[in-house]
Amino acid sequence: MKSLLSLAVAWLLPCHSLFAAENPIVLWSGGAPGALGTSPKDIPTLTPYLPAKPTGAAMLLIPGGSYSGIYEGQAEPFALWLNEQGLTVFVLRYRLGSAGYRYPAQLQDAVEAMFQIRGSAAKWKIDPKRIGAMGFSAGGHLVSTFINRPEDGMILGSDRSGSPRPDLAILCYPVISMITKPHGTSRKMLIGDSPEEKLVRQTSSELQVKPGLPPVFLWHTMEDKLVPVEHAQHYAAALHQNNVPHELHLYQNGDHGTGLIGTQHPWFADLLFWLRAQKFIP
């Protein structure tokens, strides 16, 4: 049965977008690396959503949830909205700290997802050089880590070739730092209660930016009480210092989770303007 939020989205989107989800793809057919069991929480999946009028570009969509859950309000509703813009979307449901998985298990799932999407580009009728990643909150942290340090998610001895790094990144009120005003639950779920200093710095995305990263769109609200706006500000400053193309949008009003589907928040139009400049949508 569809959630009430999904049903609400049905009234907002044309009929041809409904029921666009394909069957979920089990990400690791032989079991995830370091799997702690065989229940659903140990089996990450990738769910494709196909647009009626594809542009040839795609988006890996990573919901948030403090690394302790998957917030579904940032999954299917946004997949359907992105479908309306012509993007082929893949929703990643990754392994979580609440199930005992610590860094880099989540990044391994994101890297494998991107390898599979690019490797099946012909099947999905998408351009392998126009695949972005979009994340909310802790999902935004995962996306920032993904563009900063994809090598941390590579499995030693695998036969994968090429880079899994996305071609652009969209960070929505992201968790960024594990040092400056960290979000306590996300930090604990990702790196544990007493992480080594090296790991804390490795997972603080503002410290891991380097020249040559793909373009980044990030936004936050000044009133966010859960993940302070400094997270986005520090990351944008690091992008600027390293000459990485980016846009930072700060909105005065709104707490954490502002701008979900069904609202009239200006970030929707700002993002679409940016995506057109990146040649992801017409």
Secondary structure as the mmCIF struct_conf table of DSSP 4:
data_model
#
loop_
_struct_conf.conf_type_id
_struct_conf.id
_struct_conf.beg_label_comp_id
_struct_conf.beg_label_asym_id
_struct_conf.beg_label_seq_id
_struct_conf.end_label_comp_id
_struct_conf.end_label_asym_id
_struct_conf.end_label_seq_id
HELX_RH_AL_P HELX_RH_AL_P1 LEU A 4 LEU A 12
BEND BEND1 LEU A 13 LEU A 13
HELX_RH_3T_P HELX_RH_3T_P1 CYS A 15 SER A 17
TURN_TY1_P TURN_TY1_P1 LEU A 18 PHE A 19
STRN STRN1 ALA A 21 ALA A 21
HELX_LH_PP_P HELX_LH_PP_P1 GLU A 22 PRO A 24
STRN STRN2 ILE A 25 VAL A 26
BEND BEND2 LEU A 27 LEU A 27
TURN_TY1_P TURN_TY1_P2 SER A 29 GLY A 30
TURN_TY1_P TURN_TY1_P3 PRO A 33 GLY A 34
BEND BEND3 THR A 38 SER A 39
HELX_RH_3T_P HELX_RH_3T_P2 PRO A 40 ASP A 42
STRN STRN3 THR A 45 TYR A 49
BEND BEND4 ALA A 52 LYS A 53
BEND BEND5 GLY A 56 GLY A 56
STRN STRN4 ALA A 58 ILE A 62
BEND BEND6 GLY A 65 GLY A 65
TURN_TY1_P TURN_TY1_P4 SER A 66 SER A 68
BEND BEND7 GLY A 69 GLY A 69
HELX_RH_3T_P HELX_RH_3T_P3 GLU A 72 GLN A 74
BEND BEND8 ALA A 75 ALA A 75
HELX_RH_AL_P HELX_RH_AL_P2 GLU A 76 GLU A 84
TURN_TY1_P TURN_TY1_P5 GLN A 85 GLY A 86
STRN STRN5 THR A 88 ARG A 93
HELX_RH_3T_P HELX_RH_3T_P4 GLY A 97 ALA A 99
TURN_TY1_P TURN_TY1_P6 GLY A 100 GLY A 100
TURN_TY1_P TURN_TY1_P7 TYR A 103 PRO A 104
HELX_RH_AL_P HELX_RH_AL_P3 ALA A 105 GLY A 119
TURN_TY1_P TURN_TY1_P8 SER A 120 SER A 120
HELX_RH_AL_P HELX_RH_AL_P4 ALA A 121 TRP A 124
TURN_TY1_P TURN_TY1_P9 LYS A 125 LYS A 125
TURN_TY1_P TURN_TY1_P10 PRO A 128 LYS A 129
STRN STRN6 ILE A 131 PHE A 136
TURN_TY1_P TURN_TY1_P11 SER A 137 SER A 137
HELX_RH_AL_P HELX_RH_AL_P5 ALA A 138 ASN A 148
HELX_RH_3T_P HELX_RH_3T_P5 PRO A 150 GLY A 153
HELX_LH_PP_P HELX_LH_PP_P2 MET A 154 ILE A 155
TURN_TY1_P TURN_TY1_P12 LEU A 156 GLY A 157
BEND BEND9 GLY A 162 GLY A 162
BEND BEND10 ASP A 167 ASP A 167
STRN STRN7 ALA A 169 CYS A 172
BEND BEND11 TYR A 173 TYR A 173
BEND BEND12 MET A 178 LYS A 181
HELX_RH_AL_P HELX_RH_AL_P6 GLY A 184 ILE A 191
BEND BEND13 ASP A 193 SER A 194
HELX_RH_AL_P HELX_RH_AL_P7 GLU A 197 GLN A 202
TURN_TY1_P TURN_TY1_P13 THR A 203 THR A 203
HELX_RH_3T_P HELX_RH_3T_P6 SER A 205 LEU A 207
BEND BEND14 GLN A 208 GLN A 208
TURN_TY1_P TURN_TY1_P14 PRO A 211 GLY A 212
HELX_LH_PP_P HELX_LH_PP_P3 LEU A 213 PRO A 215
STRN STRN8 VAL A 216 THR A 221
TURN_TY1_P TURN_TY1_P15 MET A 222 GLU A 223
BEND BEND15 LYS A 225 VAL A 227
TURN_TY1_P TURN_TY1_P16 VAL A 229 VAL A 229
HELX_RH_AL_P HELX_RH_AL_P8 GLU A 230 GLN A 241
TURN_TY1_P TURN_TY1_P17 ASN A 242 ASN A 243
STRN STRN9 HIS A 246 TYR A 251
BEND BEND16 GLN A 252 ASN A 253
TURN_TY1_P TURN_TY1_P18 HIS A 256 GLY A 257
BEND BEND17 GLY A 259 GLY A 259
TURN_TY1_P TURN_TY1_P19 ILE A 261 GLY A 262
BEND BEND18 THR A 263 THR A 263
TURN_TY1_P TURN_TY1_P20 PRO A 266 PRO A 266
HELX_RH_AL_P HELX_RH_AL_P9 TRP A 267 ALA A 277
TURN_TY1_P TURN_TY1_P21 GLN A 278 LYS A 279
BEND BEND19 PHE A 280 PHE A 280
#
